[in-house]
C-alpha cells in the first residue's frame, strides 16, 4: 500500500486556554473528546446524563478529573441554559444524544425529545450568548434519507430516516439549518456527520463492537443480525479530529450553515461480517461469529456511506488510521482494560499515537492472543 500523507490535525495553540462547553462528555465519543481537549489545554465544562452503562469510558479513563463535570438533561432547557452560562464558553460542542437505532424503536418519544428538542434547547442557549461563540452540532451519517445508493452521501443530500433514530438526526440537522438561517447570521454555527465509529470504551447496547467484545470476553461466539450490511467504520479519533478542525475553521471565519461529512477512506467501508471476523482474529482463539435473524421491529439500512470530499477540500482533513489499524487499537484497548491497566494513560497514549501518525499506511498491529 502506497503511503498517503495524513491530513490536518487540531491545533494545540488554538485550543490552549479555550473554554469549551461540551454536552455528552460522559458518553463514548464525548469522553474521548473531553480527554483530547483537556490534553491540549482546553478548559472543558461537561453537561450530560450519568454514563448509561456499566462499565463505561468515563469511569475507566477517569475523565471526571479532566473536566468541570455536571450532570444534567438536555431535555431540560432551563438547566441546560444555566449550565452553559456558568461555563461562559468560547466554544460549544453538542454531542449529547439518544444514540441507538434499536432503542429508538423502544423509546421513540424519548429519542425525539432528546435528539430534536435537545438540539433546539442547546441552540436557544447558544444564541442567547455573545456573538463570539462558536457552536458545533454533532449528528450522524444516518441523518440522510437512505436510498441504498452505491455512492456516498454528500452534505446537500436530502435529510430523512426510516426509523425514529435516523429521522431524529435528520430533524436535528433541519433544526440547525433553520437556526443558522434565522438567528445566527454572521455567527459561527456548523454541523458535522460521521459514520459508525469504533474504539476502546464503548459499552453501549446493540452496537457491533460492543457486542463483539462482550462475547469475546465471555468466551462465546458473537451473534450477528445483519452480516451483509455495509458501514463506514473508522476509529473514533478520525471524526473527532475533523470536528475540531471544523471548529477552528468556523472560529477563524464565522459563518452559519456549514456542514461536513467525516467518513473513512474506501477501505473502511466493510461489511458487518467482515469486521466481526477481523476482530475475532485479532482477539485470538477459535471463536467465530454466528448469524441470526434480526429482532422484530429493528430494520437498519443495508448500505450507507459518506462522501467526505468537502472536509478534505475545505479543512485539509483526511483519515489517519486505516481500518486495520483502527481495529488493532480498539482490541488493544479492551485487552488492556481486561488486564487492569491504567486506562486514562492508555487512552491518552492512543491519542498521542494518533497525532504522531504521519501517513495512512497501516501502523503497528498486534498479534492475536
C-alpha positions as CSV (number, residue, x, y, z in Angstrom):
1,X,0.0,0.0,0.0
2,X,1.4,3.4,-1.0
3,X,1.5,5.8,1.9
4,X,-0.6,8.9,1.8
5,X,0.3,11.9,3.9
6,X,-2.0,12.3,6.8
7,X,-4.3,15.3,7.0
8,X,-4.6,18.3,9.2
9,X,-4.8,17.9,13.0
10,X,-6.3,20.2,15.6
11,X,-4.0,23.0,16.7
12,X,-3.0,22.8,20.4
13,X,-2.2,26.5,20.2
14,X,-5.8,27.3,19.2
15,X,-7.3,25.1,22.0
16,X,-5.0,26.0,24.8
17,X,-7.0,28.1,27.4
18,X,-10.2,27.9,25.4
19,X,-13.4,27.5,27.4
20,X,-15.4,24.6,25.9
21,X,-18.9,23.7,26.8
22,X,-19.3,20.0,25.8
23,X,-22.6,18.1,26.1
24,X,-22.4,14.3,26.2
25,X,-19.0,14.2,27.8
26,X,-19.9,11.0,29.8
27,X,-20.6,9.1,26.5
28,X,-18.2,7.2,24.3
29,X,-17.3,9.9,21.7
30,X,-17.7,12.7,24.2
31,X,-15.3,11.0,26.7
32,X,-12.6,10.7,24.1
33,X,-13.1,14.3,23.0
34,X,-13.0,15.6,26.6
35,X,-9.7,13.9,27.2
36,X,-8.2,15.2,23.9
37,X,-9.4,18.7,24.6
38,X,-8.0,18.6,28.1
39,X,-4.7,17.3,26.9
40,X,-4.4,20.3,24.6
41,X,-5.0,22.7,27.5
42,X,-8.7,23.5,26.9
43,X,-11.0,24.1,30.0
44,X,-13.9,21.8,29.4
45,X,-17.3,22.2,31.1
46,X,-19.2,19.0,30.6
47,X,-23.0,18.7,30.8
48,X,-24.6,15.2,30.4
49,X,-26.6,12.4,32.0
50,X,-24.7,9.9,34.0
51,X,-23.0,7.2,32.0
52,X,-25.7,4.8,30.9
53,X,-23.6,1.6,31.0
54,X,-21.5,-0.2,33.5
55,X,-18.6,-0.3,32.8
56,X,-18.1,2.9,30.9
57,X,-15.2,5.0,29.4
58,X,-16.0,8.0,31.7
59,X,-15.1,6.0,34.8
60,X,-12.5,3.6,33.2
61,X,-10.4,6.6,32.0
62,X,-11.1,8.8,35.0
63,X,-12.5,11.6,32.8
64,X,-14.2,13.4,35.7
65,X,-10.7,14.7,36.7
66,X,-10.1,16.3,33.3
67,X,-13.3,18.4,33.1
68,X,-15.8,20.5,35.1
69,X,-18.3,17.7,35.4
70,X,-22.0,18.5,35.6
71,X,-24.9,16.0,35.5
72,X,-27.9,17.3,33.6
73,X,-30.5,16.5,30.9
74,X,-30.6,18.4,27.6
75,X,-34.4,18.0,27.6
76,X,-34.4,20.4,30.5
77,X,-34.0,23.8,28.7
78,X,-33.6,25.8,31.9
79,X,-30.9,23.6,33.4
80,X,-29.0,23.4,30.1
81,X,-29.1,27.2,29.6
82,X,-28.0,27.8,33.2
83,X,-25.1,25.4,32.9
84,X,-24.0,27.0,29.6
85,X,-24.0,30.4,31.2
86,X,-21.9,29.1,34.1
87,X,-19.4,27.6,31.7
88,X,-19.1,31.0,29.9
89,X,-17.7,29.2,26.9
90,X,-15.8,30.3,23.8
91,X,-16.9,27.1,22.0
92,X,-20.0,24.9,22.3
93,X,-19.9,21.3,21.1
94,X,-23.2,19.4,21.2
95,X,-22.7,15.7,21.4
96,X,-25.4,14.6,23.9
97,X,-28.0,12.3,22.2
98,X,-30.0,9.1,22.3
99,X,-27.5,7.3,20.0
100,X,-29.1,3.9,19.4
101,X,-31.2,2.8,16.5
102,X,-32.9,-0.2,18.3
103,X,-33.6,1.9,21.4
104,X,-35.4,4.4,19.2
105,X,-38.0,1.7,18.3
106,X,-38.5,1.0,22.0
107,X,-38.4,4.7,23.1
108,X,-39.4,6.9,20.1
109,X,-40.7,9.8,22.3
110,X,-37.5,9.9,24.3
111,X,-35.5,9.8,21.1
112,X,-37.2,12.7,19.5
113,X,-37.3,14.7,22.8
114,X,-33.5,14.2,23.2
115,X,-32.2,14.4,19.7
116,X,-34.6,17.1,18.3
117,X,-35.8,19.2,21.2
118,X,-32.4,18.8,23.0
119,X,-30.8,20.4,19.9
120,X,-33.4,23.2,20.0
121,X,-32.6,23.8,23.7
122,X,-28.9,23.9,23.0
123,X,-29.3,26.4,20.1
124,X,-31.6,28.6,22.1
125,X,-29.0,28.7,24.9
126,X,-26.1,29.4,22.5
127,X,-27.9,32.2,20.6
128,X,-28.5,33.9,24.0
129,X,-24.8,34.1,24.4
130,X,-22.3,36.6,22.8
131,X,-21.8,36.6,19.1
132,X,-18.2,35.4,19.5
133,X,-19.4,32.0,20.5
134,X,-18.6,29.1,18.0
135,X,-21.2,26.3,18.1
136,X,-20.9,22.8,16.5
137,X,-23.8,20.4,16.4
138,X,-22.8,16.7,16.1
139,X,-25.4,14.4,14.4
140,X,-24.8,11.2,12.4
141,X,-24.5,9.8,8.9
142,X,-28.0,8.4,9.5
143,X,-29.4,11.9,9.1
144,X,-29.6,11.3,5.3
145,X,-32.6,9.8,3.6
146,X,-31.2,6.4,2.9
147,X,-31.9,5.1,-0.6
148,X,-29.3,2.3,-0.5
149,X,-27.3,4.0,-3.3
150,X,-23.8,2.8,-4.2
151,X,-22.1,6.2,-3.8
152,X,-21.5,8.2,-0.6
153,X,-24.0,10.9,0.6
154,X,-23.0,14.5,0.3
155,X,-23.8,17.4,2.6
156,X,-26.5,18.8,0.3
157,X,-28.4,15.5,0.0
158,X,-31.9,15.2,1.5
159,X,-32.4,14.6,5.2
160,X,-34.6,11.8,6.3
161,X,-34.8,8.4,8.0
162,X,-36.8,5.2,8.1
163,X,-36.5,4.7,11.8
164,X,-37.0,7.1,14.8
165,X,-33.3,7.4,15.4
166,X,-32.4,8.3,11.8
167,X,-35.4,10.6,11.5
168,X,-34.5,12.4,14.7
169,X,-31.0,13.0,13.4
170,X,-32.4,14.4,10.1
171,X,-34.7,16.6,12.1
172,X,-31.7,17.9,14.2
173,X,-30.0,18.9,11.0
174,X,-33.1,20.7,9.8
175,X,-33.4,22.5,13.1
176,X,-29.7,23.5,12.9
177,X,-30.2,24.8,9.3
178,X,-33.3,26.8,10.4
179,X,-31.5,28.4,13.3
180,X,-28.5,29.2,11.1
181,X,-30.7,31.0,8.6
182,X,-32.9,32.7,11.2
183,X,-30.8,33.6,14.2
184,X,-27.1,33.0,13.5
185,X,-26.3,35.3,10.5
186,X,-22.7,36.3,10.8
187,X,-22.1,33.9,13.7
188,X,-20.2,30.6,13.8
189,X,-22.6,27.6,13.6
190,X,-22.0,24.3,11.8
191,X,-22.9,20.7,11.9
192,X,-20.9,17.5,11.4
193,X,-21.8,14.0,10.4
194,X,-19.8,10.8,10.8
195,X,-20.4,7.1,10.4
196,X,-20.0,4.1,12.7
197,X,-17.0,4.7,15.0
198,X,-15.0,2.2,16.9
199,X,-12.5,2.5,19.7
200,X,-12.0,1.5,23.3
201,X,-14.5,2.2,26.0
202,X,-17.8,1.8,24.2
203,X,-20.2,-0.5,26.0
204,X,-23.5,0.8,24.6
205,X,-26.1,-1.9,24.0
206,X,-26.7,-3.1,20.4
207,X,-23.6,-1.8,18.9
208,X,-21.5,-4.2,16.9
209,X,-18.1,-3.6,18.5
210,X,-19.6,-3.7,22.0
211,X,-21.4,-6.9,21.3
212,X,-18.3,-8.5,19.8
213,X,-16.1,-7.6,22.7
214,X,-18.7,-8.6,25.3
215,X,-19.0,-12.0,23.6
216,X,-15.2,-12.5,23.3
217,X,-14.6,-11.5,27.0
218,X,-17.2,-14.1,27.9
219,X,-15.7,-16.8,25.7
220,X,-18.8,-17.2,23.5
221,X,-19.5,-16.7,19.8
222,X,-20.7,-13.2,18.8
223,X,-24.1,-13.1,17.2
224,X,-24.6,-11.0,14.0
225,X,-28.0,-9.8,12.9
226,X,-27.0,-8.2,9.5
227,X,-23.7,-9.6,8.3
228,X,-24.0,-8.1,4.8
229,X,-24.7,-4.5,6.0
230,X,-22.0,-2.1,4.9
231,X,-21.0,0.7,7.2
232,X,-18.2,3.3,7.1
233,X,-16.1,2.1,10.0
234,X,-13.5,4.4,11.4
235,X,-11.6,4.9,14.7
236,X,-13.3,7.5,16.9
237,X,-10.3,9.8,16.7
238,X,-10.7,10.3,13.0
239,X,-14.1,12.1,13.1
240,X,-13.2,13.9,16.4
241,X,-10.1,15.4,14.7
242,X,-12.5,16.6,11.9
243,X,-14.9,18.1,14.4
244,X,-12.1,20.1,16.0
245,X,-10.6,21.4,12.8
246,X,-14.1,22.3,11.6
247,X,-14.5,24.5,14.8
248,X,-11.1,26.1,14.1
249,X,-12.3,27.0,10.6
250,X,-15.6,28.4,11.8
251,X,-13.8,30.4,14.5
252,X,-11.4,31.9,12.0
253,X,-14.1,32.9,9.6
254,X,-17.5,33.0,11.4
255,X,-20.4,31.7,9.3
256,X,-23.6,29.8,9.8
257,X,-25.0,26.8,8.0
258,X,-21.8,24.9,7.1
259,X,-22.0,21.1,7.3
260,X,-19.3,18.5,6.9
261,X,-19.1,14.7,6.5
262,X,-16.3,12.7,8.0
263,X,-16.0,9.2,6.7
264,X,-13.2,6.7,6.2
265,X,-11.3,6.0,3.1
266,X,-12.9,3.4,0.8
267,X,-11.1,0.5,2.7
268,X,-13.1,1.4,5.8
269,X,-16.5,0.6,4.1
270,X,-16.7,-3.1,5.1
271,X,-19.5,-5.4,5.9
272,X,-20.5,-6.3,9.5
273,X,-19.5,-9.9,8.9
274,X,-16.0,-9.0,7.6
275,X,-15.4,-6.6,10.5
276,X,-16.5,-9.3,13.0
277,X,-14.2,-11.8,11.5
278,X,-11.2,-9.4,11.7
279,X,-11.9,-8.6,15.4
280,X,-12.1,-12.3,16.3
281,X,-8.8,-13.0,14.5
282,X,-7.1,-10.1,16.4
283,X,-8.5,-11.3,19.7
284,X,-7.1,-14.8,19.1
285,X,-8.5,-18.2,19.7
286,X,-11.1,-20.2,17.7
287,X,-14.2,-18.2,18.3
288,X,-16.0,-17.1,15.2
289,X,-19.3,-15.1,14.8
290,X,-22.7,-16.8,14.1
291,X,-25.6,-15.2,12.2
292,X,-29.1,-14.9,13.5
293,X,-32.1,-13.1,12.0
294,X,-32.8,-9.5,13.0
295,X,-35.1,-8.9,16.0
296,X,-38.6,-7.9,15.2
297,X,-39.1,-4.2,14.7
298,X,-35.5,-3.3,14.1
299,X,-34.6,-2.7,10.5
300,X,-31.4,-1.0,9.7
301,X,-30.3,0.2,6.2
302,X,-28.1,-2.2,4.2
303,X,-25.8,0.3,2.6
304,X,-24.8,3.7,3.9
305,X,-21.6,5.5,3.1
306,X,-20.4,9.1,3.2
307,X,-18.6,11.4,0.7
308,X,-16.0,13.4,2.7
309,X,-14.7,15.4,-0.3
310,X,-15.8,18.7,1.2
311,X,-14.0,18.1,4.5
312,X,-10.8,17.1,2.6
313,X,-11.0,20.2,0.3
314,X,-12.1,22.9,2.8
315,X,-10.5,21.7,6.0
316,X,-7.5,19.7,4.9
317,X,-8.8,16.7,6.9
318,X,-8.4,13.1,6.0
319,X,-8.5,9.8,8.0
320,X,-5.2,8.9,9.7
321,X,-5.8,5.3,10.8
322,X,-7.0,2.8,8.2
323,X,-9.4,0.1,9.2
324,X,-6.8,-2.5,10.2
325,X,-5.0,0.0,12.5
326,X,-8.4,1.1,13.9
327,X,-9.4,-2.5,14.8
328,X,-6.0,-3.3,16.2
329,X,-6.0,-0.3,18.5
330,X,-9.6,-1.0,19.6
331,X,-8.8,-4.6,20.5
332,X,-5.6,-3.5,22.3
333,X,-7.7,-1.1,24.4
334,X,-10.1,-3.7,25.6
335,X,-7.4,-6.3,26.3
336,X,-5.6,-3.7,28.4
337,X,-8.9,-2.9,30.3
338,X,-9.4,-6.7,30.9
339,X,-5.9,-6.8,32.4
340,X,-6.4,-3.9,34.8
341,X,-4.2,-1.3,33.0
342,X,-4.3,2.4,33.7
343,X,-6.9,3.2,31.1
344,X,-6.6,7.0,31.3
345,X,-2.9,6.7,30.5
346,X,-3.6,4.2,27.7
347,X,-6.3,6.3,26.2
348,X,-4.1,9.4,26.2
349,X,-1.3,7.3,24.7
350,X,-3.5,6.3,21.8
351,X,-4.4,10.0,21.2
352,X,-0.7,10.8,21.2
353,X,0.0,7.9,18.8
354,X,-2.8,9.1,16.5
355,X,-1.4,12.7,16.5
356,X,2.1,11.3,15.7
357,X,0.8,9.3,12.7
358,X,2.4,10.8,9.6
359,X,0.7,8.7,6.8
360,X,-2.3,6.5,6.2
361,X,0.0,3.5,5.8
362,X,-1.1,0.8,8.3
363,X,0.8,1.3,11.5
364,X,1.9,-1.2,14.1
365,X,-0.5,-4.0,14.5
366,X,-0.8,-6.6,17.2
367,X,-0.5,-10.3,17.2
368,X,-3.6,-12.4,18.1
369,X,-3.6,-13.6,21.7
